[in-house]
Structures are given as C-alpha cells and as structure tokens.
Amino acid sequence: MKFTLPENAFPELILSKEQQQELIDEAESVVRDTLAANEAFRAEGATFKDPRWKLVRAKDGLNVYHHQLARPKSSRKFRRPRFKSSFSPVILSESHATDPTGVSNYGDNGEVSASDAGEEMRRPAGFQMILHGTVDGKLDDAMFGTFAATNQAWMWRSSHINDRLDDARVLATIRGPTKEDPFRFLGVKWFVKERPAVLTGLVQQRDYLILEATGLTVDSKGEKVGYYLMHSIKLPRMVPELNELGLLRGDLSLCFIDRQLGKNKVEKYCRSFSDPRGKIIDRVAVIVTAESLICAASIVDYAYIKKLTWLMKHKGGQSATNEHQIRHLSSRGLQ
C-alpha cells in the first residue's frame, strides 16, 4: 500500500528573500563542486584509482559504483553550516569539493572495525556513489526529460523512469525557466520513497525534504553542460519531520552533470552522498540508492514520450508524430 498525505498536508511554504538567496547560493555551490569533480574524474581517464570502489549496478551504458564512507566515532558529526535563517543544507566538507570521488580524504582512523563489520543491522555513517556512462540522445533531450517543475510533471516522470516514489510535492518554486535556459528550475520539494514490500515491518519508510535544481551551465572550457541537483535541507519550523506518521527523514545530496559526447551520445556523471539514517542493513540501502540512480538510463526515452504526448495533444495525432520529428522537436515551450 502506498503512503500518501492529504492534498493540504503542508501549509504554504513562504521563503524570505534572504532564505531564497541562501538556497540559490547553496545550489550553485554544490553544482560548481560537482562540475569540478566531474572534470577531475574525466582528466584521470574516468577511472578509479582507489580499488575500494566497487561496481554495484549497470544498465544500458550506465554504471554505478559504491564506496562506503568511514563510520564516524560518536564524537564526530557531519558538518552542517550555520545560517541566519531557519534552513540548513546537508553537505559534505569542503575537502570533497574537487576530489573526483569525494572520499579520498578519509583517513585510516575512521575505518570500520572487525566487530562493526559483523553487525547485521546498524546505522550507516553514509555512503558515496558515483554513476558514470553514456546514453543515446541529445543533451537537450536529457534535460527535457529531467525537467519537472510541477507535482503532475514530477509524478509523471517518476512513473515513467520508475524511481519508486509513493508521494511527491513541490513546496516552493524559487526559479523557473527562461528563454536562454528552458530547463531552469530551483525549488523546494518533498517526497516519500517507496518501501519494498519484502521490507515492510522491518525497515522504516523514509521521506526527504530537498532543494532541487536543474538547468544549463558551462564548464571550465566553456562547454555546455546540464545539471540536476537533489540536496537535503532542513526547515524545522516550516516542514517538520513526520515521525508521528511513521516516517524517518533521510539525508541525501546528489548532482548529475550531463554533456554531449559526439553526435548522439550524452555522457552522464553523478556524485551521490546518502545517509538514510535509522536502522537499515547497509547493503539494502546501497541497492535501493543504486536503483534510484540507474533510473537515469530512461530519461531520454521519457523525453521522447513527453514530446509525443505534446504533439498528439496539440496536433490532434496527425502524421507529424513520426520518430524523426519527435526526436528533433525543440524542447522549448513543451512544458
């Protein structure tokens, strides 16, 4: 049975200009860091020097790799920056900014002990994943498939790429598309992740409050790239945790960088950090996260479905809906 909230479950989310600017700055900072990490990763031949990176999922030209982060001792906490306003982004330390993998700075003093490794159920300290590979298509198609600025568009995307959401709400929109960047979006979203049926009664269901951003930018060489960010934030007075409903709020921070590679290939890179919190078997959390990331393999196909749907709606299903025209129809204005 899916978990869904009443339509008016959340009060209207009104952010001050200061709060909006802090969220804009935070999103831009994470995108810059990820783009720098992507460039460093490509400069090293898109390979991992650390053998502890393990392939955990592959699909249609995309690969997902996993590296368990060191478990912090009880005195260590993930750093959360202090802000004047009531929101606090969940981010990694600055030392991870330009490292291609984001974990090379963890020392041996944080390694998991033999006794810790034997635990079946424990709270993960967090884990890092990287997705890399290519999909067929154009950059604009990949971004058109990613763009979801409304509740309906978001749930439609979710149902087509199968990223397994029970409920999803757009709580606030800070930035929207422009003529120069038709894929631009920045806003606050909330969602509940579907819980696999086999884990019912064993694992608590998670919800997430995130800052989402999509759009186009350029790298250090001036090459056009697309980005897609999902980044946990906290708004305790505005969007409190829903523990009384049996939900545990997880933390995540992931950012995709897409770039055109040749005539009809899109290179996708994603750096993801996740801490589901609570009691969950690590390997289960890794599998669930890897499945969420690998859904990106379907994003271009979903863009074609969006275009076909738009054409059928506006052209009355006329013969113009052939594959060639669908693939080359401009994404601008098809929202």
C-alpha positions in Angstrom: 0.0 0.0 0.0 1.4 3.4 -1.0 1.9 6.1 1.6 0.3 9.4 0.6 -0.6 12.5 2.5 -3.7 14.6 2.2 -3.5 17.3 -0.5 -3.3 20.1 2.0 -0.9 18.3 4.4 1.7 21.0 4.2 1.0 24.7 4.8 2.0 27.2 2.1 5.8 27.4 2.1 6.8 31.1 2.1 10.5 31.8 1.9 12.0 35.2 2.6 14.3 36.8 0.0 17.2 36.0 2.3 16.3 32.4 2.5 15.7 32.1 -1.2 19.2 33.6 -1.9 20.8 31.2 0.5 19.2 28.3 -1.3 20.3 29.7 -4.6 23.9 30.1 -3.4 23.9 26.6 -1.9 22.6 25.0 -5.1 25.2 26.9 -7.2 28.0 25.9 -4.8 27.1 22.2 -5.0 26.8 22.3 -8.8 30.2 24.0 -9.1 31.8 21.4 -6.8 30.3 18.5 -8.7 31.3 20.0 -12.1 34.9 20.4 -10.8 34.8 16.8 -9.6 33.5 15.7 -12.9 36.3 17.5 -14.8 38.9 15.9 -12.5 37.3 12.5 -13.0 37.5 12.9 -16.8 41.0 14.2 -16.6 42.0 10.9 -14.9 40.5 8.9 -17.7 37.2 8.4 -15.9 38.7 5.6 -13.8 39.0 5.0 -10.1 42.5 4.9 -8.5 41.1 3.5 -5.2 40.3 -0.2 -5.6 37.7 0.0 -2.9 35.3 1.4 -5.4 33.0 -1.4 -6.4 30.6 -1.7 -9.3 27.1 -2.4 -7.9 24.7 -1.7 -10.8 24.9 -1.5 -14.5 22.2 -0.7 -17.1 22.1 0.5 -20.7 25.6 2.0 -20.8 25.5 3.4 -17.2 27.5 2.1 -14.3 27.0 2.8 -10.6 30.0 2.4 -8.2 29.9 2.4 -4.4 32.4 3.3 -1.7 31.5 3.0 2.0 32.4 6.1 3.9 34.3 5.8 7.1 31.9 5.5 10.1 32.3 8.5 12.4 33.0 8.0 16.1 30.4 9.1 18.5 32.1 12.5 18.9 32.2 13.1 15.1 29.3 14.7 13.3 28.7 15.6 9.7 29.3 19.3 9.4 26.2 21.4 8.9 27.0 25.1 8.2 25.3 27.8 10.2 22.9 30.2 8.6 21.0 33.1 9.8 17.7 31.7 8.6 15.9 28.6 9.6 17.2 26.2 6.9 20.3 24.2 7.0 21.6 22.3 4.0 23.2 18.9 4.5 26.6 18.9 2.8 30.0 17.3 2.9 33.0 19.2 4.0 34.9 21.5 1.6 37.7 19.0 1.2 35.5 16.9 -1.0 34.8 19.7 -3.4 37.2 18.9 -6.3 38.1 15.4 -5.5 36.8 13.2 -8.3 35.4 10.7 -5.9 34.8 12.7 -2.8 36.2 10.2 -0.4 40.0 10.2 -0.8 40.5 12.4 2.3 39.1 9.9 4.8 41.9 8.5 6.9 42.5 5.2 8.4 41.4 6.4 11.9 37.9 6.3 10.7 37.9 2.7 9.3 35.3 0.2 10.4 36.5 -2.3 13.0 36.1 -6.0 12.6 33.3 -6.1 15.2 31.5 -3.2 13.4 31.7 -5.0 10.1 29.9 -8.0 11.6 26.8 -6.1 12.5 23.7 -7.1 10.5 21.7 -4.0 11.5 23.3 -0.7 12.1 23.1 2.9 11.2 25.2 3.7 8.1 27.6 6.6 8.6 26.7 7.4 5.0 27.9 6.1 1.7 29.2 7.6 -1.6 28.2 6.5 -5.0 29.3 7.6 -8.5 27.3 7.0 -11.7 29.1 7.3 -15.0 28.4 6.2 -18.6 26.6 7.3 -21.7 23.0 7.1 -23.1 21.8 7.6 -26.6 20.4 11.0 -27.4 21.0 14.8 -27.2 21.8 16.9 -24.2 18.6 18.9 -24.7 16.5 15.7 -24.6 18.2 14.5 -21.4 17.4 17.9 -19.8 13.9 18.0 -21.1 13.2 14.6 -19.6 14.7 15.7 -16.3 12.8 19.0 -16.0 9.8 18.6 -13.7 8.5 21.9 -12.2 5.0 20.8 -11.1 3.6 18.0 -9.0 2.0 16.4 -12.1 5.1 16.6 -14.1 7.2 15.2 -11.3 4.9 12.2 -10.7 4.6 11.6 -14.4 8.4 11.5 -14.7 8.6 9.2 -11.7 6.1 6.7 -13.1 8.0 6.6 -16.5 11.6 6.2 -15.2 10.4 4.1 -12.2 12.3 5.8 -9.4 9.7 4.5 -7.0 8.1 7.4 -5.2 5.0 7.0 -3.1 4.2 10.7 -2.8 5.9 13.8 -4.0 5.1 17.6 -3.6 6.6 20.8 -5.0 6.5 23.0 -1.9 8.1 26.2 -3.3 9.4 27.5 -6.6 12.3 30.0 -6.5 13.4 30.0 -10.1 11.7 28.9 -13.3 12.7 28.5 -17.0 13.9 31.4 -19.2 14.3 31.8 -22.9 18.0 31.3 -22.5 17.6 28.3 -20.2 14.3 26.5 -20.8 15.3 23.8 -18.3 16.0 26.0 -15.4 14.2 25.2 -12.1 15.1 25.7 -8.5 12.7 24.9 -5.7 11.9 23.0 -2.5 10.4 19.5 -2.9 9.3 16.8 -0.5 8.9 13.1 -1.3 8.4 9.7 0.2 10.5 6.8 -1.1 8.6 3.6 -1.8 9.5 0.8 0.6 10.0 -2.6 -1.0 7.2 -5.0 0.1 9.7 -7.5 1.4 10.9 -4.9 3.9 7.5 -4.0 5.3 7.6 -4.2 9.1 11.4 -4.5 9.0 12.5 -1.1 7.7 11.0 2.3 8.5 9.8 4.3 5.4 11.9 7.4 4.5 10.9 10.8 3.4 13.1 13.6 2.1 13.0 17.4 2.1 15.2 18.6 -0.7 16.4 21.5 -2.7 16.1 20.6 -6.4 17.8 22.5 -9.3 18.0 21.8 -13.0 19.4 23.8 -15.8 22.3 24.5 -18.2 25.7 26.0 -17.5 29.3 25.7 -18.9 32.4 24.0 -17.6 35.9 25.5 -17.3 36.4 25.1 -21.1 33.2 26.8 -22.0 31.4 23.6 -23.0 27.7 23.5 -22.4 26.6 21.0 -19.7 23.3 20.2 -18.0 22.9 19.7 -14.2 20.3 18.1 -11.9 20.6 18.5 -8.2 18.8 16.9 -5.3 20.1 18.2 -2.0 18.7 17.7 1.5 17.8 20.8 3.6 16.1 21.3 6.9 13.2 23.6 7.5 12.1 22.5 11.0 9.6 25.2 11.6 8.1 25.1 8.1 8.3 21.5 7.1 8.8 19.4 10.3 9.7 15.8 10.3 6.8 13.4 10.2 7.8 10.9 12.8 4.3 10.6 14.2 3.3 9.2 10.8 6.0 6.6 10.9 8.4 8.4 8.5 12.1 8.8 9.1 13.7 11.7 7.3 16.8 10.7 5.4 19.6 12.9 4.1 20.9 12.8 0.5 22.9 15.0 -1.8 23.3 14.1 -5.4 24.2 16.0 -8.5 24.2 14.9 -12.2 26.3 16.5 -14.8 25.3 15.8 -18.4 27.3 16.7 -21.5 27.1 16.0 -25.2 29.6 13.3 -26.3 29.7 13.0 -30.0 26.7 13.4 -32.3 24.2 11.2 -30.5 25.6 10.3 -27.1 25.1 12.0 -23.7 27.7 11.4 -21.0 26.2 11.3 -17.6 28.1 11.7 -14.3 26.6 11.8 -10.9 28.2 12.1 -7.4 25.8 11.0 -4.7 26.1 11.0 -0.9 23.3 9.4 1.1 22.6 8.8 4.8 19.2 7.0 5.2 19.5 7.2 9.0 17.9 4.8 11.4 18.3 1.0 11.3 18.8 -0.4 7.9 21.1 -3.0 6.5 23.9 -1.3 4.6 23.7 -3.4 1.6 19.9 -2.8 1.3 20.5 0.9 1.5 23.1 0.7 -1.2 20.9 -1.4 -3.5 18.0 1.0 -3.1 20.1 4.0 -3.8 21.8 2.4 -6.8 18.4 1.6 -8.3 17.3 5.2 -7.9 20.4 6.5 -9.7 20.3 3.9 -12.6 16.8 5.2 -13.5 18.7 8.0 -15.4 19.1 5.4 -18.2 15.5 6.0 -19.1 15.4 9.8 -19.0 15.9 10.4 -22.8 13.3 7.9 -23.7 10.9 9.7 -21.3 11.7 13.0 -23.1 10.5 11.4 -26.3 7.3 10.3 -24.6 6.8 13.9 -23.4 7.3 15.2 -26.9 5.0 12.6 -28.4 2.3 13.4 -25.9 2.6 17.2 -26.6 2.4 16.6 -30.3 -0.7 14.4 -30.0 -2.3 17.0 -27.8 -1.6 20.0 -30.0 -1.6 18.4 -33.4 -4.6 16.1 -33.0 -2.5 13.0 -33.5 -1.7 13.9 -37.1 1.0 12.2 -39.2 3.6 14.7 -37.9 4.2 12.4 -35.0 6.9 10.3 -36.7 10.0 9.4 -34.8 12.2 11.8 -36.8 10.1 14.8 -35.9 9.7 13.7 -32.3 13.4 13.5 -31.8 14.1 16.9 -33.4 11.2 18.9 -32.0 12.6 21.7 -29.9 12.2 21.2 -26.2 11.4 24.9 -25.7 7.8 25.6 -24.8 6.8 21.9 -24.3 6.1 22.2 -20.6 
